[in-house]
Amino acid sequence: MDKKNIAVITGASSGIGNEFLKMLLKEQGLDELWAIGRNEERLKEAKDADKGRVRIFAMDLTEQKNLDILEALIVSENVNVRWLVNCAGFAKFCDYGGIDRETSVNMIDLNIGVLVAMGLICLPYMEKGGHIVNMASQAAFQPLPYQNIYSSTKAFVRNYTRALNVELKSKGIVATAVCPGWMQTRLIERAIVKGEKGTRVFPHIVYPDVVAKKAVKDAKKAKDISVYGLYTKMSHLVAKILPQRCMMGIWLRQQRLKNTHTDKT
């Protein structure tokens, strides 16, 4: 029996994940698209766009039992995972004491742990020509005070994906880290925490569809990193040249935040 070619997209209910779903619906040769997210109503809207191929999974991937369910399905069905797109994640913009321990650890679990787990689940069922697309961020380019956990998780995703890409070359599978700047998505709305200090300035914001379009194009070109827009590309370049301490100073000035080391008491 011929294998079923599938795409697996996490965080597919909204934002950049939903844009990837729309993009991959246009791809030839995909029999099913597995849309995974927490919002069932939004997932049903996505399914309505193509009832024949979109298969929805409303679940919280930080729960191990749900990862086990997905793995069991992939094992039991005769599939070739042609695309794995990891978009599930969230941010909180505040100082280290602005969110509780559970939320802080959950951010790491979702942004890093789930992404790695999904790769390990899908890789045994990927063949030559397969693609892994992992959502990193411009925040991965340097440490960012007042979003220290989020930026650190994205630095992991960037480094992990680029290293993984080297390991997968012999198998003909491409791993691409997507590093967008600010996007007009619900992530920002959810990330803002009321408090004295936090990210409040979002320069050169773009819509997620253009980021997804470029990411798919870059993945097909076997690039290990996809950076959309002149501003983000310049940020990437400058971060390679300037010391991280200097980059953090620029970030604090951009966000109109005082460096605690220089605050007067």
C-alpha positions in Angstrom: 0.0 0.0 0.0 1.3 3.5 -0.9 2.3 5.7 2.0 0.1 8.7 2.8 2.0 12.0 2.5 1.2 14.3 5.4 2.1 17.7 6.8 2.0 18.2 10.6 1.6 21.7 11.8 1.5 22.7 15.5 0.0 26.0 16.7 -2.2 25.8 13.6 -5.3 27.4 15.1 -4.1 31.0 14.7 -1.2 33.3 13.7 1.8 32.0 11.8 0.8 28.4 12.3 -2.5 29.0 10.5 -0.6 30.8 7.7 1.6 27.8 7.2 -1.5 25.6 7.1 -2.9 27.8 4.3 0.4 27.7 2.4 0.8 24.0 2.6 -2.8 23.4 1.4 -1.5 24.7 -1.9 1.3 22.2 -2.0 1.0 19.3 -4.5 1.1 15.7 -3.3 0.0 16.2 0.3 -2.8 13.8 1.2 -3.5 15.1 4.6 -2.6 18.1 6.8 -2.7 17.5 10.5 -3.6 20.8 12.2 -2.7 20.8 15.9 -3.7 23.5 18.4 -5.5 24.2 21.6 -8.5 26.2 20.2 -10.9 23.6 18.7 -13.3 26.3 17.2 -10.4 27.9 15.2 -9.2 24.5 14.1 -12.7 23.7 12.8 -12.6 26.9 10.8 -9.4 25.7 9.2 -10.9 22.3 8.5 -13.8 24.0 6.7 -11.3 25.5 4.2 -10.5 22.0 2.9 -12.7 19.3 4.4 -11.1 16.5 2.4 -7.5 16.9 3.7 -7.4 18.8 7.0 -7.4 16.7 10.1 -7.7 18.5 13.4 -6.3 17.7 16.8 -7.4 20.0 19.6 -4.9 19.3 22.4 -2.3 20.7 24.7 1.0 19.3 23.6 2.7 20.0 26.9 0.7 17.0 28.2 2.7 13.9 27.6 -0.4 11.8 26.9 -1.2 13.9 23.9 2.3 13.5 22.4 1.8 9.7 23.0 -1.5 9.9 21.1 0.1 11.6 18.1 3.0 9.2 18.1 0.7 6.2 18.2 -1.3 7.5 15.2 1.9 8.1 13.2 3.1 4.6 14.0 -0.2 3.0 13.2 -0.8 4.8 9.9 1.3 4.3 6.8 2.6 7.8 6.5 5.5 9.8 5.1 5.8 13.1 7.0 6.8 15.5 4.2 6.5 18.6 6.4 6.7 19.1 10.1 6.0 22.8 11.0 6.5 23.6 14.7 4.7 26.9 15.6 3.3 26.1 19.0 4.7 28.5 21.6 4.0 31.6 23.7 5.8 34.5 25.3 5.5 36.7 28.3 7.1 40.2 28.3 8.1 41.3 31.8 10.8 41.0 34.3 11.8 37.7 35.9 9.3 38.2 38.8 6.4 39.2 36.7 5.1 35.7 36.0 4.8 32.7 38.3 7.0 29.6 38.3 4.5 27.4 36.5 4.1 29.8 33.6 7.8 30.3 33.3 8.5 26.5 33.1 5.6 25.9 30.8 7.0 28.4 28.3 10.2 26.4 28.2 8.3 23.1 27.9 6.2 24.3 25.0 8.8 26.4 23.1 11.6 23.9 23.5 10.4 20.5 24.8 7.4 20.1 22.6 9.3 21.2 19.5 12.1 18.6 20.1 9.5 15.9 21.0 7.6 16.5 17.7 10.8 16.2 15.7 11.7 12.9 17.5 8.2 11.6 16.8 8.2 12.5 13.1 11.7 12.0 12.0 11.6 8.2 11.8 8.7 8.7 9.3 10.4 11.3 7.1 12.0 10.5 3.8 14.4 12.3 1.4 12.8 15.6 0.5 11.2 16.1 3.9 11.2 19.4 5.7 11.2 20.4 9.3 10.3 24.1 9.9 10.9 25.4 13.5 9.7 28.8 14.6 12.5 30.7 16.2 12.6 34.5 16.3 14.6 37.7 15.9 14.7 37.4 19.7 17.1 34.5 19.1 19.9 36.8 17.9 20.9 38.1 21.4 19.8 38.0 25.0 16.8 40.2 25.7 16.2 41.6 29.2 12.5 41.6 30.2 11.7 38.7 28.0 14.7 36.6 29.2 13.0 33.2 29.0 11.3 33.7 25.7 14.4 35.0 23.9 16.5 32.2 25.4 14.0 29.5 24.2 14.2 31.0 20.7 18.0 31.0 20.8 17.8 27.3 21.6 15.4 26.7 18.6 17.7 28.5 16.2 20.9 26.7 17.3 19.2 23.3 17.6 17.6 23.6 14.2 20.7 24.6 12.4 22.7 21.8 14.0 20.0 19.3 13.2 20.1 20.4 9.6 23.7 19.3 9.4 22.9 15.9 10.9 20.1 15.3 8.5 21.9 16.2 5.3 22.8 12.5 4.6 19.1 11.7 4.8 18.1 14.4 2.4 15.9 16.1 5.0 16.1 19.9 5.5 15.6 21.7 8.9 14.9 25.4 8.8 14.8 27.9 11.6 12.4 30.8 10.9 13.5 34.0 12.6 10.9 36.7 12.0 10.7 40.1 13.7 7.5 41.4 15.1 4.4 39.9 13.6 0.8 41.0 13.8 -0.4 38.0 15.8 -2.1 37.2 19.1 1.3 36.3 20.6 2.0 40.0 21.3 -1.5 40.5 22.8 -1.0 37.5 25.1 2.6 38.3 25.9 2.1 41.8 27.4 2.1 41.6 31.2 1.0 44.6 33.2 4.0 45.9 35.1 6.5 48.6 35.3 9.0 47.1 32.8 8.4 45.0 29.7 8.4 45.0 26.0 6.1 47.8 24.7 7.7 48.9 21.4 7.2 46.8 18.3 9.0 48.3 15.3 8.6 47.2 11.7 5.8 44.8 12.5 4.6 42.6 9.6 1.8 40.2 8.9 2.5 36.5 9.3 1.5 35.4 5.8 4.6 37.0 4.2 6.9 35.3 6.8 5.3 31.9 6.1 5.6 32.4 2.4 9.3 33.2 2.6 9.9 30.4 5.1 8.4 27.7 2.7 10.4 29.1 -0.1 13.6 29.1 1.9 13.0 25.5 3.1 12.6 24.4 -0.5 16.0 26.0 -1.2 17.5 23.9 1.7 18.3 27.0 3.8 18.8 26.3 7.5 17.6 29.8 8.5 14.9 32.0 7.1 14.9 35.7 7.9 12.2 38.0 6.5 12.5 41.7 6.0 15.4 44.2 5.7 15.1 45.4 9.4 15.3 41.8 10.7 18.2 41.0 8.4 20.1 44.1 9.5 19.4 43.1 13.2 20.8 39.6 12.4 24.0 41.1 10.9 24.6 43.7 13.6 24.1 41.0 16.3 27.0 39.1 14.6 29.3 42.1 14.9 28.5 43.9 18.2 29.1 42.4 21.6 26.0 41.0 23.3 26.3 43.6 26.1 26.1 46.3 23.5 23.1 44.7 21.8 21.3 44.5 25.1 21.9 48.2 25.6 20.5 49.0 22.2 17.4 46.8 23.0 16.9 48.6 26.4 17.0 52.0 24.7 14.7 50.9 21.9 12.2 49.7 24.6 12.7 52.9 26.7 13.9 50.8 29.6 16.6 51.9 32.0 19.4 49.5 32.7 19.1 48.5 36.4 22.9 48.8 36.8 22.7 52.5 36.0 19.4 53.4 37.7 19.9 56.0 40.4 18.7 55.0 43.9 
